Amino acid sequence: MYNNPSLNDWARDRETKDKANGIASCLKRFETIASFVVQKSALYPLKGIAAKLQRREMDVYEAYQRIDDTIALIQQYRNEIEVFHDKVYDEAKELAEDIGSIEVPKKSLELLTGDKCNVATYTGRIHN
């Protein structure tokens, strides 16, 4: 068996263990989990365009043709922010429960946006 001294050294290092436990604790927080789910969900509309542009043959024309569909999907997210929020919250809640997150807060738009602003701010429907 291969014995790597550097692995044994860090395994006994209390500071490293404390840092690792702190990172693990942070990653189990619902807010952290929700932020990853929000990012994944928000970037989803770009998946088709990115895939076309990352291929070896890089089909720019096909990617260009998908721009209108992508814009429409993002606009749908904005118009139906409550639905988007519910889906993201439910996915984050399920993931948090799967990894043993300590506390899963109640649904609120503020929870996922980090802001107390009105929903209209996020939908582009601001009334003066």
Residue pairs with C-beta under 8 A, 6 or more apart in sequence:
10 16
26 32
27 33
28 96
28 99
28 100
28 101
28 102
29 101
29 102
30 92
30 93
30 96
30 101
30 103
30 104
30 105
31 111
33 92
33 95
33 96
33 99
33 101
34 88
34 89
34 92
34 96
34 111
34 112
37 88
37 91
37 92
37 95
38 88
38 92
38 112
41 84
41 87
41 88
41 91
42 77
45 70
45 73
45 74
45 77
46 70
48 63
48 66
48 69
48 70
49 63
49 66
49 67
49 70
52 58
52 59
52 60
52 62
52 63
52 66
53 59
53 60
53 63
77 84
78 122
78 123
78 124
79 123
81 109
81 119
81 122
81 123
82 109
82 119
85 107
85 109
85 112
86 107
88 112
89 107
89 111
89 112
92 112
93 104
96 104
97 104
105 111
109 119
109 122
110 116
113 122
115 121
118 126
120 126
120 127
